[in-house]
């Protein structure tokens, strides 16, 4: 099989609107057109795009009333900050501003008049993040309720001291605020960790928390930016306690 080109076919309500969006903002050119059909092409590595009018009999009968959804047309670029500013200035609808993922992907999204999501991506050359799980023991638990109403959740302040072992060896001191109701609960914590993370010594701070709604539970957490010291300077990442007495840390160094 000799593949000479790659084309993405999108079914939309307004072919002209998506055509104008792609030619205006993304450098595409119209190659072919007919009623309810436009073929777009572009120099470089971008895939060609075909736009089909929803309801056209070119499509299989079961698909004629469907439109492009659950799909992202993604382009890998360089100079992603400049691309976002260019599109913002041109009036494109930026539906997800520039963000950076721990695995090195920098991305933002725009959406065309038909709801087609286009994503611009730039990959970092930094090493991929690592994920470790460190078990810990609770050495002390000092709990002090500070609001116990007749109705509503009980509010408590807790000082917890921990000992970590495994990929993270050291100690943690956490200041925790909890809200405990009859059906729901939540906590937030700031924790100073002192120790060795996979051979690197220093300290860092994590802020983490969790919510419980009946049987549904969720956790969240992050390394406080620029909190690392010693050999842990530049540490960033996400930190959660999704399992009892286990810290999951996905981290990288800048």
C-alpha positions in Angstrom: 0.0 0.0 0.0 1.4 3.4 -1.0 -0.3 6.2 1.0 0.2 9.5 -0.8 -1.8 11.8 1.5 -3.9 11.8 4.7 -7.3 13.4 4.7 -9.7 14.1 7.6 -13.4 14.3 6.6 -15.7 16.4 8.7 -19.5 16.5 8.5 -20.8 20.0 9.4 -24.0 22.1 9.2 -22.3 25.0 7.4 -19.5 24.0 5.0 -18.7 27.6 4.1 -18.2 28.6 7.7 -15.7 25.9 8.4 -14.0 26.5 5.1 -13.6 30.2 5.8 -12.3 29.5 9.3 -9.6 27.1 8.1 -8.5 29.2 5.2 -8.4 32.4 7.3 -6.7 31.2 10.4 -4.9 28.0 9.4 -3.5 28.6 6.0 -5.6 26.1 4.1 -6.6 26.6 0.4 -9.6 25.3 -1.4 -8.7 22.6 -3.8 -12.2 21.4 -4.9 -15.7 22.4 -4.3 -19.3 21.3 -5.2 -22.7 21.6 -3.5 -22.3 20.5 0.1 -18.6 19.6 -0.4 -15.3 21.4 -0.1 -11.8 19.9 -0.2 -9.0 21.8 1.5 -5.3 21.4 1.3 -2.2 23.0 2.9 1.5 22.9 2.4 3.6 21.1 5.0 2.7 18.2 7.2 -0.9 19.1 7.9 -3.6 16.6 6.8 -6.0 17.6 4.0 -9.5 18.3 5.1 -12.8 17.5 3.4 -16.0 19.2 4.6 -19.3 17.6 3.9 -22.8 19.1 4.4 -24.8 17.2 7.0 -27.6 15.3 5.2 -25.7 14.8 1.9 -26.4 11.5 0.1 -22.6 10.9 -0.3 -22.6 9.7 3.3 -24.0 6.3 4.3 -27.6 6.7 5.3 -26.9 6.0 9.0 -24.4 8.8 9.2 -26.2 11.5 7.2 -27.7 13.3 10.1 -24.6 13.2 12.3 -22.1 16.0 12.5 -18.5 16.2 13.6 -18.3 15.7 17.4 -16.0 14.1 19.9 -13.2 14.9 17.5 -10.1 17.1 17.8 -8.2 18.2 14.7 -4.7 18.7 16.2 -1.6 20.4 14.7 1.9 20.2 16.1 3.5 23.6 15.8 6.4 25.7 17.0 6.1 29.1 18.7 2.8 28.2 20.4 2.5 31.4 22.4 2.7 33.4 19.2 0.1 31.2 17.5 -2.3 31.7 20.4 -1.8 35.5 20.3 -2.2 35.5 16.5 -5.5 33.6 16.7 -6.8 35.7 19.6 -6.0 38.9 17.7 -7.7 37.6 14.6 -10.9 37.0 16.6 -10.8 33.1 16.7 -12.8 31.6 19.6 -10.1 30.3 22.0 -12.1 27.7 24.0 -9.1 26.4 26.0 -6.3 28.8 26.7 -2.6 27.6 26.6 -1.8 25.0 29.3 1.1 22.6 29.9 0.7 19.0 30.9 3.2 17.1 33.1 4.2 14.8 30.2 5.6 17.8 28.2 2.6 18.7 26.0 1.8 22.4 25.6 -1.5 23.0 24.0 -4.5 25.3 23.4 -7.8 24.9 21.6 -10.0 27.0 19.3 -13.5 26.1 18.1 -14.8 26.9 14.6 -18.4 28.1 13.9 -19.6 24.5 13.5 -18.2 23.4 16.9 -15.2 21.7 15.4 -12.3 21.7 17.9 -8.8 22.5 16.6 -5.9 22.0 18.9 -2.4 23.4 18.6 0.4 21.4 20.3 4.0 22.0 21.0 6.1 19.4 22.8 8.7 20.2 25.4 12.2 18.7 25.1 12.3 18.3 28.9 12.5 14.7 30.2 9.2 12.9 30.7 7.8 13.0 34.2 8.1 10.1 36.6 5.4 8.7 38.9 6.2 7.1 42.2 4.0 5.8 45.1 5.3 6.2 48.6 3.8 4.5 51.5 3.7 6.3 54.8 3.0 5.7 58.5 1.2 8.3 60.6 3.4 9.0 63.6 1.0 11.5 65.4 -2.4 12.9 64.9 -3.4 16.1 66.9 -7.0 16.9 66.2 -8.7 20.1 67.4 -12.4 20.8 66.5 -13.0 24.5 66.1 -16.6 24.6 65.0 -19.3 22.1 66.0 -22.7 23.5 65.1 -26.0 21.8 65.7 -26.6 21.7 62.0 -24.0 21.5 59.2 -20.5 20.0 59.1 -18.1 19.8 61.9 -14.9 21.8 61.2 -11.6 20.5 62.5 -7.9 21.4 62.4 -5.4 18.5 62.5 -1.7 18.4 62.7 -0.3 15.1 61.2 3.3 13.9 61.3 4.3 11.1 58.9 7.2 8.9 57.9 7.6 8.1 54.2 9.3 5.0 52.8 10.1 3.7 49.4 11.0 6.0 46.5 10.4 8.9 48.9 12.1 8.5 52.2 11.7 11.1 54.9 9.1 12.9 57.0 6.0 15.0 56.4 4.3 17.6 58.6 0.8 18.4 57.4 -1.6 21.1 58.6 -5.1 19.8 57.7 -8.5 21.4 57.7 -11.5 19.1 57.5 -15.3 19.5 57.1 -17.2 16.4 58.2 -21.0 16.2 57.6 -23.5 13.4 57.7 -23.3 12.6 54.0 -20.3 14.6 52.7 -16.8 15.6 53.8 -13.7 17.3 52.5 -10.2 18.2 53.5 -7.4 20.5 52.4 -3.8 20.3 53.6 -0.4 22.0 53.3 2.4 19.5 53.9 6.1 20.1 54.2 8.1 17.0 53.2 11.7 16.6 54.1 13.7 13.7 52.7 15.1 11.9 49.7 13.2 11.5 46.4 14.8 8.8 44.3 18.2 9.9 45.4 17.7 13.7 45.6 17.7 15.3 49.0 15.8 18.4 50.0 12.4 19.7 51.0 9.2 20.6 49.2 5.6 21.5 49.9 2.5 19.9 48.6 -1.0 21.1 48.8 -3.6 18.4 48.5 -7.2 17.6 49.4 -10.2 15.3 48.9 -13.9 15.3 48.7 -16.5 12.7 49.6 -20.1 12.7 48.4 -21.7 9.6 49.8 -19.7 6.7 48.3 -18.1 9.0 45.6 -14.6 10.2 46.5 -12.1 12.3 44.7 -8.6 13.7 45.5 -6.5 16.4 44.1 -3.1 17.9 44.9 0.0 19.6 43.5 3.6 20.5 44.4 3.7 24.2 45.4 5.6 26.0 42.6 9.2 26.9 43.6 8.9 25.2 47.0 11.7 22.7 46.4 15.0 23.2 48.2 18.4 21.6 48.0 18.6 18.9 45.3 14.8 19.1 44.9 14.9 22.7 43.7 12.8 23.1 40.5 10.5 20.2 41.5 7.0 20.4 40.0 4.2 17.9 39.8 0.9 16.5 41.1 0.5 14.8 44.5 -2.6 12.9 45.7 -3.6 10.4 48.3 -6.0 8.3 46.3 -5.3 5.3 48.6 -5.1 5.3 52.3 -1.5 6.0 53.5 -0.1 6.0 50.0 1.2 9.2 48.3 1.2 9.2 44.5 3.6 11.8 43.1 4.0 12.5 39.4 6.9 14.9 39.1 9.5 16.5 36.9 12.3 19.1 37.3 12.5 22.4 35.4 
